[in-house]
């Protein structure tokens, strides 16, 4: 069964993003908030970039290619196992835990900041950076929670 394997966020009480790494703190649980993302996350609030979600299955090949993979260091906030994020289209809905639902907005492509931090151009990770999503139903999530792909009719 697909599950959450990692959660990391940028708490608002920490200084703004340093230029040489992503300011992410790993946690075992969090609350997802509609229109924001992870509660208390400095990076939340954008209508299209509330959450960066990556696949755990893509991490080993990225590590072998020399990418930094400590929690949050790929710029991700949530890592899940057992779900092929690259196969999802915008509009796909994913249930995280018992109640929270997120909607895929786009595939993640990386940026100049990603390249500066990782020392690799985003093209070296093309198709493996996961998705950008927005929260459509609030709820708590935790590492180990089950993940379920929903059809548009059930979300």
Secondary structure, DSSP 8 states (H G I E B T S, - for coil): --EEEEEEE-BTTS-S--TTS---EEESEEEEETTTEETTBTT---SS-SEEEEEGGGHHHHHHTT---STTTTS-SEEEES--GGG--TT-EEEETTTEEEEEEEE----HHHHHHHSS-GGGGTT-S-EEEEEEE-EEEETT-BEEEE-TTT-
